[in-house]
Amino acid sequence: MPSVEVAEQAGDHFSGPGRSEDVVLVLPNAVAVLDGATSLNPAARSGGWYAAQLAEALRPRLAVPGADLADVLAEAISDVADTWELRPGASPSSTASLLRWDDDHVEALVLADSPIVVFTGDGPQPVIDDQLAALGSGGGYRERLLSGGGFGAGHRRALGSSMDRTSRWRNVDGGFWVAEAVPEAAFHAARADWPRPAVRAALAATDGVSCGVQEYGSYEDWSAMLEEASRAGPRAVLDRVRAAEDADPDGTRWPRPKRHDDQALALVRFASPIV
């Protein structure tokens, strides 16, 4: 039986101190990592609320052996949308990354920017959905941060404008797909699978952690992140990434929506040897 270790840490919230909007679901045969999208409207249902609802809708479906992961996610999205009468374009949203295993296979599905990295004898095998990155969103607030504008009130206005522009491309052809109120989004996810005996470990991370490899250079590569998570625990990875952000308090080196994002990391260790 694989072992699962999870670390989570809340980041900054525009409406004041709050709980993390990242959600991790751990089952005997699966892990799901969800990152609720930031909202600048404190009166609206948050991305964290949506991620929690989606996790509960995924719970019984992920437990069904052999169920296709895209079908599992699509049904869960539909369930949440129907239960809460959510409308496309006016719903909170979340990333959705699913890792599931049985005696023979390990499979992964990644919708939006919460990657899964599976480690085999051939090294790290990242499963990354880069649709949002390819869209090239967020120029206004990033340029302001690069020029030294900081994370004050002006940043919130610039970020809001960028978020409004990006939202027009959510769950449409030629844009990016995310869990919201459109079940079809599940079928636009990145996917991969491996023979179970070939897999020794996996990491599933929200972008508040994966940035340590993909942006900050806190780790040389995914293998270095796995090494520290395995040796010192997943929380050590969160702390290293947070330290990089502390060294860039105004976002001039790494422009980002918030000084500190919510963080979640799941480390799955498989007992099977590398082959």
Salt bridges, closest charged atoms under 4 A:
GLU5 OE2 - ARG269 NH2 2.83
GLU56 OE2 - ARG59 NH2 3.04
ASP68 OD1 - ARG191 NH2 3.16
GLU75 OE1 - ARG61 NE 3.62
ASP79 OD2 - ARG61 NH1 3.34
GLU107 OE2 - ARG100 NH2 2.59
GLU180 OE2 - ARG170 NH2 3.14
GLU184 OE2 - HIS188 NE2 3.13
GLU227 OE2 - ARG231 NE 3.01
GLU228 OE2 - ARG231 NH2 3.62
GLU228 OE1 - ARG240 NE 2.84
ASP239 OD1 - ARG235 NE 2.94
GLU245 OE1 - ARG242 NE 3.52
GLU245 OE1 - HIS260 ND1 2.89
ASP246 OD1 - HIS260 NE2 3.03
ASP248 OD2 - ARG256 NH1 2.78
ASP261 OD1 - LYS258 NZ 3.56
ASP262 OD1 - HIS13 NE2 3.23
